[in-house]
Amino acid sequence: MPAVSSMIVPYATYLRVYEPLAAFPEPERAHWARYAARGGTLTAQDELRRSLADLLPTPPVPVPVHESGDAFVVEVDGVVCVCPWRTRLRGWLALEELVTQLPAPLLDAVLPPVVRGQAAADWERWRMRNPDARPWIRTAVWQVPVRWFTLFADEEREYEPAGGASGEPVLRYRTPMVQARRRIARALKALRDSEDAGPLTSGLVDVGKWLEEFHPRSLVELDYGGLVHAVSEAQLADDHSAADVAAGIAALSSGDDEGASEAYARLVDRWRAVKGLQFAN
C-alpha cells in the first residue's frame, strides 16, 4: 500500500452507501471479500491526502490514472458491507463541478487547460464504455447539504469527542437504506403539499434517484469528515441538524408554518457560521 502524505486536507463531508457483498458481481465480489478479510483502518483523510498529493507534480494529475482498489468496510448484523472509493470516477465528477465554480484565471493557474482537456477526453471515452457507473460516495466542502440530513434521525447520530478510539472528533449518522428512502419520500410529500418546490425539493429528488441505484439492504452514512477540525467540540456536541430538519418536515406536514420556519432558522444560523469560516483569515 503506498505511503500516505501528512499534508493538511480540506474540510470535506461525505454521504456514503455501503453495499453488502451480495450486491457485487464476480469477480469484484471476491475482491471485496478478500479486501474486507485483510482488515485495515484507511480513512477519508487518507484518500484525500493521496488525491491532493497527485496535484503536486508538474503538470498536476487531477484524476488518477487507475481506479482505486480500496474501500471503506463495515459489518452490519454480521453482514459485511463495502463502500468502494472509486476515486478516479469521483475525480472526473469533481473536475466537472470545479469548472463551474472557479473563475477562469484561478482555474487555469491550478489546472492548466491542456491538463483539463486531457482529463475531459479520458472521461468521455470512459463514460461511453461505462454508461451506468455511479459513485458510492458524494462529497461537499465546508458544509453538509440540508438534503442529506433528511435521510437520518437524531437517534442515529454518533458523536465521539477527541481522544476517543480514532484520536480525533467524529460526528456521523448511519441508517438502513429502507429508512433513508422512506424519509426522502416523506420529505418530498411534505414539501410538495406545502407548494414549496424550491432547491431542497430538486436536491431531494436527485439524492433519491441516486439511492435507488443501490441494494435495498445497504447502509447509508453521513460523515462530517474533515469538517470536525473547522469547528469547536462544543459546536459539534450541540449540532443536532438532522433533528432540526426532521422537525421542520414534521411541521410542514402538519401545516405549522411557524414551526417549520423556526426549525429552518436554527439550521441556517448554525451552518451560516460554519460556511463563513471558509473566507476567514
N, C-alpha and C positions, 0 to 999 in steps of 0.2 A: 504494500500500500504506500503511495507516495507521501512524502513529508507534507505537513500542513503548516502554512505560514502563520506567524503570530501577529500579523497586521490587524489593526482595528477594522471592524466590519460595520456595514450600515445598520441603521435602526429599522430592520425589516420585520414584518409579521407574516404569518403563514396560515393558510387554510389547506388542510391535507385530507386525503382519503387513503385509508389503509384497507386493502382488499385481502380476503382470505386466499390462501394458496390455490384453492379450487377455482378461482376466477381466472387464473392464468393458463394459457395453453402450453403444451410442451413444445420445445424444451425449456421455455422460460420458467415454468413451474419448478422444474428440477433445479434450475439455477438458484431461484429464490429459496428453495428448501435447504440447499447446501449453504447458502449465504446466511440464513437465519440460524442454522445449526452451529455455525462458526462463532456466533455471538459478535460482540463489538459495541462500541459506545460512540460512534460517529454522531455529530450533532449538526444542526442547521448552520452553526457558526463555522464548522469545518468546511461545509460545502461552499459557503460564501467566501471564505478565505481562499479556497482553491480557485474559485471563479475570478476573484479580484487579482490573484497572482498572475492570471493569464493576460491581464491588461497592462502589466509592467513591461513586457518585451517591446521592441520596436521592429516592425509595427505590432500593435496590440492584437490579441486574439479574442474578439468579442464573443465568439461562440466556439465551444470545444470542438476539436476535430473528430473526436469519437464520443459516442454516447456513454454516459456513466453506467457502471455496473453495480452501483451502490444503492441502498435503500434504507429507510427507517423501518424498524421492526417492532411490533408489539404483539403480545399474546392476550387474547380476549376469551375468557371462559375456556381455556385450553386450546383455542384455535389460533394458529399463527397467522398474522396479517402483516402485509408489507406495503410500504408506500415508496415506490421507485422514485429516485431523484429525477431522472430524465433531464439532466442539466443541459444537454445540447438543445433539446426541444424548447425548454423554457428560456434558454438564451436567445433563440430566434424570436420567440414571442416578446421577450423583454426589449429586444432591439427594435421591433416594430413600434412598440409603445414609446420608447425613448425618442424616436424620430419626431413624434408628435408633441413631445413635452419640452424639449430643449431648443433654445434659439440656434439657428444655423451656425453662427460663428463658434459658439461653445461646443456644439456637436462635432464640428469639423476638427476642433482642437483635440477633443477627446478621442474621436474615432474618425480618421480621415475618410473622405468619400470613397476612395478606392477600396478601403477595408470594408466599409458598409456595403458597397456594391457587390463585392465577392461573397459576403455573408448572405445578402439577399438572393443572389443567384443560386447558392448552395441550398438555401431554404426552399426556393421554388422547386428545384429538382427533387428534393427530399419529400416535399409535400405532395407532389404528383405520385410518388411511389407509396406514400403512406397517408391517404386521404382521411382516414378515420382516427388518426393519432390524437391523443389529448393528454394533458399533463395531470398528474396526481396531486400537484401542489400549485396553489395560487399564492402570489406574494404581493404585499403592499408595503410602502415605505412611509414612516412617520405617522402611521395611523392604522386602525383596524376599521375597514369599511363597515358602516352600520348594517348593511345587509348580511354580513357574516354573523352578527350577533343573533339574528333571528333564528338561527339553526339550533341554539342552545338554551338551556335553562340554568338559572342561578345555582341550583344544587349540583350541577355538573362542573362547576368551577373548581379548579385546583390551584391553590396558591401556596408557594413554598418560598419563604424569605431566604436571603443569602445565608450561606453556612449550612444549607441542607445537603442532601445526597449529591447534588450537582455542583455545589460550591457557589452558585450564583442564583439570583431570584428566578423563579419560574411561575408564570401565570398562563394557564391554558384551560380549555374546555374540551371534553370528549363526549360524543353521543353516538348511539347506533344510527345507521343510515335511515332506518324507517322513521325514527323520531325527527331527524333533520328534514326529511321530505314532508312529513306531516306539518311541521311548524312553518315551513315555507308556504304550503297550501293555505294554512290558516291565516298567515300574514297577508298573503295576496288577496284573499277574500275580504279581509277587514279593510285593506286599502282601497279595493275596487268598490266596496259597498259605501265607503266614505267619499267616493269620487276623487280620491287623491292619487291620480295616475301620474305621479312625478318620477324623478330619477330613482327613488327607492323601489318603486314597482318594477321598472325595467331592469334594475340590478338584481332583484329577486328572481325574475324570470330567467335571467342569464345564469345565475347560480343554480337554479332548479334544473335547467337543461343540462348543465354540467354534471350534477349529481346523478341524473338519470343514466349516465354513461357507465355507472359502476355497479358492482354486485350488490344486491339488496342487503346482504349481511355484512357490509363494510362498516368501518368505524370512521367517523368524521371528527377532525381535530382542529381547533383554533388555538394557535400558539403565538403568544406575544413576542417570542423570539428575542431579537436584539433590542427591541423597544424597552425592555425592562431596565436597560442601562441608561435610558434617557430621562426617566422619571424616578422620583424618590420611592423608597419602600412604603412610606406612609400612603402615597398616592395609589400604589399598586394594591395595598391591603384594602383600601377604601373603594377600589374600582369594581363596581357591580354593573357594568354596562349591559350585559345580557338581561339582567333583571329590569333595567330601565326600558330596554326595547320591548321586552315581554309586557311590561306594564302599559306602555304606550299602545301596543297592538290590542291588548285586552280592553283598554279604554275606548279605542276606536270601535271595537266590536260592539260595545255596549252603548255607543252614542255619546260617550263622555268626552267631548272635545277639549274641555278644560284639563281633564286628567291626562289626555294624550299630549297636550301642549306642555304640561309641567314635566312629564317624563322626557319629552324631546329636549326641553330646555336644559335639564340636568345633563343629558348626553352631550349636547352641543358645547356646554360650558367646559366639561371635562376634556373633550377632545380638541377644542379650540386652544386650550392651554398647551396641550402636547404638540399640536401642529405648529404652534408659534415657536417652539424650540428649534425647529428646522432652520429658521432665519436669525436665531440669536447668535451673538458673538461668543 
